[in-house]
Amino acid sequence: MTFQKSVIETIRTRQSIRTYDTQDITESDYKIITEYIDNKQNLIGPFNSKGKMELIRVTDNVTDKGIKLGTYGFIKNPKAYLVGICENNTYSLVNFSYTFEKLVLFLTDLQIGTCWMGGTFSRKSFEKEISIGEREFIPCVTPIGYPKEKQRMFDKALRIVVKADNKKAWNQLFYDESFEAVLDYNKAGPFQTPIESVRLGPSASNKQPWRLVLANDRTVCHFFIEHTPNYSTKLGYQMQLLDIGIAMCHFDLTCKELKMHGEWEIEDPKLERLNEQAEYIASWRIC
Ligand SMILES: Cc1cc2nc3c(=O)[nH]c(=O)nc-3n(C[C@H](O)[C@H](O)[C@H](O)COP(=O)(O)O)c2cc1C
């Protein structure tokens, strides 16, 4: 996969788009998207689990098979949807969302708008359109299309409701050596930009549940989730785990662009817990 622009820049400029232009996506862009999702390399995440992505084109939200896809009025003029499919367990969800965010950034780079959706769509309607394996389900979808310059009042109001532009500050998210001390932006060394890329990521209801601890010797960065109690319980899966895959994707792609070499590992550092809601997920180690 090649990005045309700097991925760090793409991470900085991406925003959820809910209103699309009436202009259809060009056939050459559809070809690029199809090649991307058909390339197995692009489905490889930090852990060894499987997932897939499917493209569904729509006209007035109706598919070629005549199925109406429901998005409860949140999305206007989508030209197609990319549908995520994976198994419903912790590391499959984290792995899959890493790959789905890479797709989102790839599309952003192509000037195509996206909006991660885990809740405001009818899973039943999407399930009618695609074939899903026995243990699989749809964790997320994104509409796609070229962004309409003037967004609806609805979009603006929604951004205010979920405080979309309100990204938490470093001292609410990132820690130095243990959860006892917050991480100073100026003391993060080479990890300053990768960690800043995590901060700018999209998350369900903009809750930003990622908590990072940078080791004292600055060779390892541990990723934790602080679960929002009861979030998404009714949906039957832990949607916020998708946020952690997104954070890991932003971190990893930024490190790669900065030519920092490292690997993911699951080695719980057994730190004193931040609180009851906090759970260790993975670590990135320089190598
Ligand atoms: C896992 C996940 C699920 C989301 N689900 C929805 C959704 O169901 N409906 C919606 O309108 N936006 C959804 N969003 C978009 C978030 O509201 C958005 O990312 C957040 O408000 C930050 O805004 P930004 O993406 O413009 O930075 C979701 C985002 C993520 C990462």
The ligand as a Gaussian input file, in Angstrom:
#p B3LYP/6-31G(d) Opt

LIG

0 1
 C      -15.412000       2.359000      16.692000
 C      -16.156000       3.600000      16.287000
 C      -17.542000       3.573000      16.189000
 C      -18.250000       4.706000      15.788000
 N      -19.614000       4.632000      15.625000
 C      -20.275000       5.704000      15.135000
 C      -21.655000       5.580000      14.835000
 O      -22.280000       4.529000      15.035000
 N      -22.288000       6.662000      14.301000
 C      -21.646000       7.840000      14.042000
 O      -22.275000       8.772000      13.532000
 N      -20.314000       7.975000      14.319000
 C      -19.626000       6.946000      14.850000
 N      -18.275000       7.045000      15.078000
 C      -17.558000       8.313000      14.786000
 C      -17.179000       9.077000      16.060000
 O      -18.320000       9.725000      16.588000
 C      -16.055000      10.083000      15.727000
 O      -14.906000       9.371000      15.340000
 C      -15.705000      10.977000      16.921000
 O      -16.794000      11.791000      17.265000
 C      -14.496000      11.870000      16.619000
 O      -14.725000      12.666000      15.476000
 P      -13.734000      12.599000      14.231000
 O      -13.785000      11.201000      13.673000
 O      -14.257000      13.608000      13.264000
 O      -12.338000      12.908000      14.739000
 C      -17.553000       5.927000      15.502000
 C      -16.155000       5.946000      15.623000
 C      -15.468000       4.800000      15.994000
 C      -13.978000       4.833000      16.045000

